[in-house]
């Protein structure tokens, strides 16, 4: 409440919280002369959509990495520009509190109020459109990246948990010759494969023959090494290289890639290097004809540890 020429003038009567309105004057425009334009946001979103579509086309057409990288960069740049302008100009940080001024009875005041409402309606309509456009642009970009899943190859299913070994399947050399108990009569080692699957890299094993109780089976594996024959997977549990070096004096298998070593007299436990788990052991048997065969597949995944196998 203020006093002008001895009369009390209320805030509601002035409509400006203390300053009497001047006929013909209109409220000053917000932000120093009008709302900022929304075209930078629209341009950024258009670039995002165009870049996303270009990325899909380049991926499907098996285009060069320059096209893939360029289209992806354009999509990300457009999206970043749109979000930056949105946050700076369109998000709004004004806080309006208190009662809205009572409408004026005079024509200039009514005209000013109508202009203000029309401007506000334009801002609301523009933001509504740009909001939908922003959601559309983000969805197009997200869907465009789904095509990358097509480059991951087929779903592995159970293939990481099984090999070509089956109960009763004989051991053979790389030439396909069956392995008998006489092959390693003098001790030593050899590389063997499941019969009919010499091309199965994940099924190759290192076979050893020990005498005189030198090998002590792990608990629960007492029947896996008949007559001292022991077989371990040749795939290193670090990154899957072939564990191809046998140091017979130390009775360890060594991986040439990163120098992991495994004690074959102690369940192929890793004793040095980056490997984190032992080499899986293949349960063996000797059939009635004297041939070495598998009792079953490996009881754990071979090769590098992954997720729940580490």
C-alpha positions in Angstrom: 0.0 0.0 0.0 1.4 3.4 -1.0 0.1 7.0 -0.7 -0.2 9.3 -3.8 -1.5 12.9 -3.3 -3.0 12.0 0.0 -4.9 9.0 -1.3 -4.2 5.3 -0.7 -3.5 3.3 -3.8 -3.4 -0.6 -3.4 -1.1 -3.0 -5.2 -4.1 -4.6 -6.9 -5.4 -1.3 -8.2 -2.0 -0.4 -9.8 -1.4 -3.9 -11.1 2.4 -3.3 -10.7 2.8 -3.8 -7.0 3.3 -0.1 -6.0 3.9 1.8 -9.3 0.8 3.3 -10.9 0.3 2.3 -14.5 1.0 4.9 -17.1 -1.7 4.9 -19.9 -0.3 3.6 -23.2 2.6 1.8 -21.6 3.0 -2.0 -22.0 5.0 -4.4 -19.8 8.7 -4.6 -20.7 9.4 -7.8 -22.7 11.1 -10.6 -20.8 14.8 -11.4 -21.3 15.6 -7.9 -22.5 13.5 -7.9 -25.7 11.8 -11.2 -26.3 12.2 -14.9 -25.9 15.3 -16.5 -27.5 14.6 -18.4 -30.7 14.3 -22.2 -30.7 15.9 -22.7 -34.1 19.4 -23.7 -32.7 17.7 -26.6 -30.9 15.7 -27.6 -34.0 18.8 -27.5 -36.2 20.8 -29.6 -33.7 18.0 -32.2 -33.6 17.8 -32.3 -37.4 21.5 -33.0 -37.5 21.1 -35.7 -34.9 18.4 -37.4 -37.0 20.3 -37.1 -40.2 23.5 -38.4 -38.7 21.7 -41.3 -37.1 20.1 -42.3 -40.4 23.4 -41.9 -42.1 25.1 -44.2 -39.6 22.5 -46.9 -40.2 22.9 -46.6 -44.0 26.7 -46.7 -43.8 26.6 -49.7 -41.5 24.3 -51.7 -43.6 26.2 -50.8 -46.8 29.5 -51.8 -45.1 30.9 -48.4 -45.8 34.3 -47.3 -44.7 35.0 -46.3 -41.1 35.3 -42.7 -42.2 31.6 -42.7 -43.1 30.6 -44.6 -39.9 32.7 -42.3 -37.7 31.6 -39.1 -39.5 27.9 -39.9 -39.3 28.1 -40.9 -35.6 30.1 -37.8 -34.8 27.5 -35.6 -36.6 24.7 -37.2 -34.6 26.4 -36.8 -31.3 27.4 -33.2 -32.2 23.9 -32.3 -33.1 22.4 -33.8 -30.0 25.0 -32.1 -27.8 24.3 -28.7 -29.5 20.5 -29.2 -29.0 20.9 -30.0 -25.3 23.3 -27.2 -24.7 21.0 -24.6 -26.3 18.0 -26.1 -24.5 19.6 -25.8 -21.2 20.8 -22.3 -21.7 17.8 -20.7 -23.5 14.7 -22.8 -23.2 14.8 -24.5 -19.8 14.0 -21.2 -18.0 15.2 -20.3 -14.5 12.6 -17.6 -13.6 10.5 -18.1 -10.4 7.2 -16.2 -10.3 5.4 -16.0 -6.9 2.5 -14.1 -5.5 -0.9 -13.2 -7.0 -1.2 -12.3 -10.7 -2.0 -8.6 -11.2 -5.7 -7.9 -11.6 -6.7 -7.2 -15.3 -7.0 -3.6 -16.2 -10.3 -2.0 -17.1 -8.8 0.4 -19.6 -8.1 -0.5 -23.2 -4.3 -0.1 -23.2 -4.0 -2.4 -20.1 -6.2 -5.0 -21.7 -4.2 -4.8 -24.9 -1.0 -5.2 -23.0 -2.4 -8.2 -21.1 -3.6 -9.8 -24.4 -0.1 -9.3 -26.0 1.5 -10.9 -23.0 -0.8 -13.9 -23.1 -0.2 -14.3 -26.8 3.5 -14.3 -26.3 3.3 -16.9 -23.5 1.1 -19.1 -25.7 3.7 -18.9 -28.5 6.4 -19.9 -26.0 4.4 -22.9 -24.7 3.5 -24.1 -28.2 7.1 -23.9 -29.3 8.4 -25.7 -26.3 5.8 -28.4 -26.7 6.9 -29.0 -30.3 10.6 -28.9 -29.5 10.0 -31.3 -26.5 8.5 -33.8 -28.9 11.2 -33.3 -31.4 13.9 -33.8 -28.7 12.3 -37.1 -27.7 12.0 -38.2 -31.3 15.7 -37.3 -32.0 17.0 -39.2 -29.0 14.9 -42.2 -29.9 16.2 -42.2 -33.5 19.8 -42.0 -32.3 19.2 -44.8 -29.7 17.6 -47.1 -32.3 20.4 -46.3 -34.8 22.9 -47.8 -32.4 20.9 -51.0 -32.2 22.3 -52.0 -35.5 25.7 -52.5 -33.8 24.2 -55.6 -32.2 24.2 -57.2 -35.7 28.0 -57.2 -35.6 28.3 -59.3 -32.5 27.6 -62.5 -34.3 25.3 -65.4 -33.3 24.3 -65.9 -29.7 26.8 -68.4 -28.2 24.2 -70.3 -26.2 25.8 -73.2 -24.4 28.8 -73.4 -26.7 31.1 -71.8 -24.1 30.4 -74.7 -21.7 30.7 -77.7 -23.9 33.4 -79.2 -26.2 33.5 -82.2 -28.6 34.3 -84.7 -25.9 31.6 -87.3 -25.2 31.5 -90.4 -23.0 33.4 -93.2 -24.7 34.9 -91.0 -27.4 38.5 -92.1 -28.1 41.6 -89.9 -28.0 43.4 -89.6 -31.3 46.5 -87.7 -32.5 46.4 -84.8 -35.0 46.7 -87.5 -37.7 43.7 -89.3 -36.5 45.5 -92.3 -35.0 43.9 -93.7 -31.8 45.9 -93.4 -28.6 46.6 -96.6 -26.8 48.1 -97.3 -23.4 51.4 -98.2 -25.2 51.8 -94.8 -26.9 53.3 -93.2 -23.7 54.7 -96.4 -22.3 57.9 -94.6 -21.4 56.2 -91.5 -20.0 56.2 -88.1 -21.5 53.3 -86.2 -23.1 51.4 -85.7 -26.4 48.7 -83.6 -27.8 45.4 -85.4 -28.4 41.9 -84.7 -29.8 38.5 -86.3 -29.7 38.0 -88.9 -32.5 36.5 -87.3 -35.5 37.1 -83.7 -34.3 40.8 -83.0 -34.8 39.8 -79.5 -36.0 38.1 -78.7 -32.7 40.5 -76.2 -31.2 38.7 -75.9 -27.9 38.8 -79.7 -27.4 42.6 -80.3 -27.7 44.2 -81.8 -24.6 47.7 -82.4 -23.2 48.1 -86.1 -22.3 50.6 -87.2 -19.7 51.7 -90.6 -18.3 53.1 -90.9 -14.8 54.5 -93.9 -13.0 55.0 -95.2 -9.5 52.3 -93.0 -7.9 54.0 -89.8 -8.8 50.7 -88.3 -9.7 48.2 -87.7 -6.8 44.7 -87.1 -8.1 42.6 -84.3 -6.7 39.8 -85.2 -4.2 36.8 -86.4 -6.2 38.9 -87.2 -9.3 40.4 -90.6 -8.2 38.9 -92.4 -11.2 39.9 -89.7 -13.8 43.5 -90.9 -14.3 43.6 -94.7 -15.1 47.1 -96.3 -15.0 48.6 -92.8 -14.4 47.3 -91.2 -17.6 46.2 -87.6 -17.0 44.7 -85.1 -19.5 44.3 -81.4 -19.2 42.8 -78.8 -21.6 45.5 -77.0 -23.6 43.6 -73.7 -23.6 45.2 -71.2 -21.2 42.7 -69.9 -18.7 44.1 -66.4 -19.1 43.3 -65.4 -22.7 43.0 -68.8 -24.5 46.4 -69.3 -26.0 47.7 -72.9 -26.4 49.6 -74.1 -23.4 52.3 -75.7 -25.6 55.5 -75.8 -23.5 56.0 -78.8 -21.2 58.9 -78.4 -18.7 59.3 -82.0 -17.7 61.9 -81.5 -15.0 59.5 -79.2 -13.1 56.4 -81.0 -14.3 54.7 -77.7 -15.3 52.9 -76.6 -18.5 53.8 -73.1 -19.7 51.9 -70.7 -21.9 54.2 -68.9 -24.3 51.8 -65.9 -24.6 52.0 -64.4 -21.1 54.2 -67.0 -19.3 51.5 -68.5 -17.1 52.7 -71.9 -15.7 50.6 -74.7 -14.3 51.6 -77.5 -12.0 50.3 -80.7 -13.6 51.0 -82.8 -10.4 48.7 -80.4 -8.4 45.6 -80.3 -10.6 47.2 -78.0 -13.1 47.0 -75.2 -10.6 48.6 -71.9 -11.8 51.8 -71.2 -10.0 52.9 -68.1 -11.9 51.7 -65.6 -14.5 48.3 -63.9 -14.9 46.1 -67.1 -15.2 43.6 -67.1 -12.4 42.3 -70.7 -12.4 43.6 -74.3 -13.1 43.4 -76.0 -16.5 40.3 -78.2 -16.6 41.0 -81.9 -16.4 39.4 -84.4 -18.7 38.1 -87.6 -17.1 39.8 -90.6 -18.8 39.1 -94.3 -19.1 40.8 -97.2 -21.0 38.4 -99.3 -23.0 38.5 -103.1 -23.4 40.7 -102.7 -26.5 43.3 -100.7 -24.7 42.4 -97.4 -26.2 42.2 -94.2 -24.1 38.8 -92.6 -24.2 36.9 -89.9 -22.4 34.5 -90.6 -19.5 32.6 -87.4 -20.2 33.1 -83.9 -21.4 35.0 -81.4 -19.2 33.2 -80.7 -16.0 33.9 -76.9 -16.3 34.3 -74.4 -19.1 37.7 -74.5 -20.9 39.7 -71.4 -21.9 39.6 -67.9 -20.4 37.6 -67.3 -17.3 34.5 -65.3 -18.1 31.7 -63.9 -15.8 30.8 -66.8 -13.5 33.7 -69.1 -14.5 36.5 -67.0 -12.9 
